[in-house]
Amino acid sequence: TPPVVGKSIRWTDMPNPMCFTFDNTQIVPEADTRIESRANPDTSVQFGPYILQKPLLSAPMDTVSDENVIRELHRLGGMGTLPRGDLQTNLALCEQFSREETPCLYAIGLGSNAEETVAVARQFKERGAKMILIDVAHGGMWRVGQSAAEIQNKLDLTVVAGNIATYEQGLAYKRWGIRIARVGVGSGGVCTTPETTGVHVPQLSAVFGVSEVSGLYVIADGGLWTGGDLSKVIGAGAKLGMFGSRLGMAMESPGKRTDDGKKIVRGQASASYMKDNGVELGEFREAEGIEAEVVTRETLVQIVNGLMGGLRSSMSYLGASNLQELYEISRFIYVDAAARQGAKPHLLSKT
């Protein structure tokens, strides 16, 4: 019998290894639900000092999130992340956002030591920032924990650290006093880490694992495309979904446009990004991302509405009146290849 994860079996009691992804799991509907309308569920969530009306964040990618996207996501009830870039430009934007009371998560890199990382974070705090993201691919490094702890203790900023993907990494974050973890290694739409390095944890497995660490606030980052994906990561224990490639397909998203009207979406570890930012590839560094041309047919409003419509429908199937209840109620079943095929629209394949 396929295992049911949720009320029946705790993640830490599951057979090992057990890989859970968006495609090989489904959430089980509940009986005697009392949600009469999809408009009834409360989708708000506390994120650091802010209350978001929608559990949506943009990823810190230069072809996904910029000043305009951050402003529009705030208007729509979510929140944007400002990618790493020219420090003075980003500090000026931080000062402007702070004056206008536009919430933003500011991404910074990992300095050569904790003092250097703290110094950059201090400059953002001086310009009104309330939240900082230490934006690294491998959040499990000792120096990430040390830097996050230093920033929290010395600057009293809310720190998001990551990316991590395992229960053990979550425990290490707790030991450092880190409260918010960005979770996802190798699941992104323009990420090649699994192929390049052989390192990867399927995204739902990662969220299940890290969220089992009591009290750790999880942001699911990587592979989210639909409202169903968002429902699954929240049901698995995440508080927020961070969207990269999906938002990169919005008409308003930044990035180069091609002659035939398409735009470029690229990973921050792609060869293209590294070339543009003076990072040399070679024996000691390989690209772990790609760039792709995409068609931009939807606005941010249309994309966000689609994501939230799917999330609200999921909440109605489960009878969840808020996101905490969605987490408490969600039970997952593991599905095989035949069940995955049966879950797709199959009219054309039958005619």
N, C-alpha and C positions, 0 to 999 in steps of 0.2 A: 504494500500500500504506500503510495507517495506520502512523504512526511508533510504534516501541516505545521508551519512555523507561525507562532503567535501565541494564542492561548494554550495550545496543546504542548508544544515543545519549545523550550528556550533555545536561542541560537547557540549558546555555549554547550548545549547537550546534543547538538546535531552530530551525525556521523562526519568524520573528517577524512578526506577533503569533501566538501559539498559546495558546489559553485552555484550561486544564485545571481541571475542577471534579469534584465527587464523582459527578455524573450522567453525564459524558461520558468517564469512564475506568473501566477494570477492571484488576485485577491478574491476571497470567498464572500458572496453576498450574505447578508444576515436576515433573520426572520423577525416579524413583528416590529418593523422599524416605524418611527414616528415623524420622519421628515416629510412634510407635506409638499414642499416646494424646494427647488434647487436654490431659490433665493434665500432660504432660511439659514443654512449653515454660516457660521462665523469663520472667515478665513484669515483673521488677523493673527499676528504673531509678534511677540516681543523680540527685538534684536538689539542687544546692547542697550543704549539709552533711548532707542526709537521703538515705536509701535508701527509695524507695517500692516497695511490692509490686505496685502497679498504676499504669500511666502515666496517671493521671486527676487533673485539677485542676478545682475549681469556679471559675466566672467571678466577678469582683468586682461582682456585681449584687445590689441590695437585695431582689429577689424570688427570688433563687437561693441565696445563701450567707449564713448567719449562724452564731451560736455553735453551735447544735445540728447543723447540716449539717457544719460543720467537724469537730466531734467524731466524727460518724458516718462521715464519709469517712476520717478517720484510722483508725478502728476497722476499716474495710473495706480498708485498705491504700493508699488514695489520699491526697489532701491538699486542704485547703480554702483559699480566699482570703477574707480579711476585707475587705469593700467599704469604700470611703471613707464617712465619716459623721461623727458627733460625735467630735471628737478625744479628749476625755477618756474617753468611753465605750470607744473602741477601745483606748486606752492601758491602761485597767483590764483589758480582756479579754486584751490582750497579756501583762500581768503574770500573770494567772491561767493562761493557756495555758502560759507559760514554767515556772511552778511545777509544773504537771502534766505537763510534757514532751509537750505536744500541738503538733506542728509546724503552722505556719500561715504563709502568705504574706500580708504586710500591704500593702494598697494605700494609696498616698498620692497627692495631686495634685501638680501642678507649681506651685511658688511663683512669685512675681514675679521672683525671681532665684535663682541656685544656692544662695546662703547660706540663704535662707528654706526651700528644699527640704531642705537638709542638716539644718537645725535641727529640722524635724519628724521626719526619719529618726532623728536622734540620740535623740529622746525614746522612740522604739520600741526602739532598741538598749539604752537604759538600763533598759528593762523586760524585756529578755531576747530580743528579736527577733533572728533570724539572717538573715532574708530580707525584702527590701523590693521592692515593685512600684511603679514610676512609672507610674501609670495615666492615660494620655492617649490620645485617639483618633488623633492624628497624632504618632507617635513619631519622625518624621523631622525635627522641629524641632531646630535647633542647641542650644537651651536644654535639651532632654532629654538629649542626649549630654553636655553640660557638667555637668549636675546628677548624672547617673549616675556619671560619672567622679569627681566630688568626693566623693560618698557612698562609693564603693568605696575611694578613697584615704585619706579622713580617718577613716572609721568602720569600715573593714574588714567591711562588710556585703556579703552576696551580693545583687546588684541585678538585677532583671528590668526591662527597659525595652521600651517599645512602646506602640502597635502600629505595626509596619512591614510592608511587603509586597513589597519588590523587592530584587534583587541589589545595586543601588547603595546602597540604605539600609543593607543589611547590611554593606557595605564601610565606610560611614561609622561604623557602630557599632564595627567592629573598630578603626578609627583612634582612637576615643575609649577603647578598652580595654574596651568592654562585651562581656560573654561570653554573656549570656542574652537572647534576643529573643523578645518576644511578637508573633506573626505573624498578621495578618488585618485587612484593611480592607474593610468593606462586606459581609461574608459572614454576619453573625450573624442568628439567627432572628427578632429583633425590631429589626433595623437597616434604616434607609432611606437610608443614605449614598449608595448608587449612584443612587437616584432623586433625592434632594435636591441632590446636588452633582455628579453625573456622575463621581465618583471611586470606583474599585473595581478590585481585582485578584482574579480567581477564586482560591479558597482553595488549591487544589493548585498552581496556578501560583505563588502567593506562597510556599508552603512549598518548592517546588522551587528557586525563585530565591534565597531567603535561605539555605537549607541548602547551596547551592553555595559559600557563603563559608566556606572551611575553618575549622573550629574553633568556629563560632558555634552555640550550643545553642538550638534552636528549640522554642518552645511554640506549637502550632497552636491558634488561638483564633477560632472562628466557623464556624457551619454544620455542626458535627459532631452527628450524630444517632444513628448505629448503630455497632456493632462494626466493620462494613465501612468506615465513614468513618474510624474510629480507625486501622484497619489501613492505609488509604491514606495518611494523613498521616505515619505512622511509616515506611511504605515510601518516602515521598517525602523523608524526612530529618528529620522532627520527632522529638523525644524524648518529648514529652508531648502529650496532648490536653486542651484546656480546654473544659469544657462549661457552657453557660449555659442556654438555653431548655429543653434536655432535662432537666437537673436541676431546673429551675424547675417541672416537672410532677410532682415527687415530693411525696408526702403531707406529708413533713417540711419542705418548703421554705417560706421566709417569704413574706409577701405578704398583701394583703387578700383576704378571702373574700367572695363575692357571696351574695345571699339564696338562690340556687338551688344552692349548694354548689360553685360554681366558684371559681377563684382568679385573681388578676391576675399576669401576667408582663409586665414592661416593661423596655425598654432604659434605660440610664443617660443616654442622650441624648434620651429621649422628652419630650414636652411635660408629661406627668404628673409625671415625676421632677423636671423643672426647676421646675415650679410648687411642688412640695412642698419644694424646697430653695432657693427664693428666687432662681432664675435667670430673668431676664426675656428673653422672646423678642421679636424685632423685626427691624429692618433689619440689625443686625449679628450676629444669631444666629437660626438656624432649627433646629427639632427634627430630629434625624437617627435617630429611633427611634420605636417604637410601643408601646402596651400592648395586651394581648390577654387575654381570658378563656379559661382552659384547664380541662380536667377532670383532676383528680388521682386516678388509679386505682392507681398503683404506688408502692411504697416505694422509698427509696434503694437498699436491698439488691436489689430486683428490677431496678431500672434498671442498677445497676452489674454485676449478674450477667449481664444481657443483653449489655451492652457487652463484657464480658470473654469471654463465651462466643463471640461473633462474632470477637473478636481471636484467641482460641486456635484456633478453626477455621481462620482464615486462615493462621495460623502452621503448622498441620498440612498444609494444601494446598501450602505452599511448602517444607516441611521445615526451618523456622526454629526452632532450639532456644532462641533468645533474641531480644530486640528488635533488637540490633545485626545479627544475621543476617537478620532480617526486612527491615531496610533494605538490606543488601548483596544480598539475593536478589531483591527485588521488581523486576519489570518491568511497566510499564504499557502498555496499548494504548488508543488513542483510539477511541471507539465513536460511531457515528452514531445518528440518531433510531430507525431500525429495530432496531438492536442494543440500544439502551436499552429499547425496548418489549419486546423478546424476553427481557430480563433480569428482567422483572417476572413475578409469578405471573399466568398467563393462562388458567387453567382456565375462569373465568367468561366471558371474552371469546370462548372457542371453543365455548361450549355455549349 
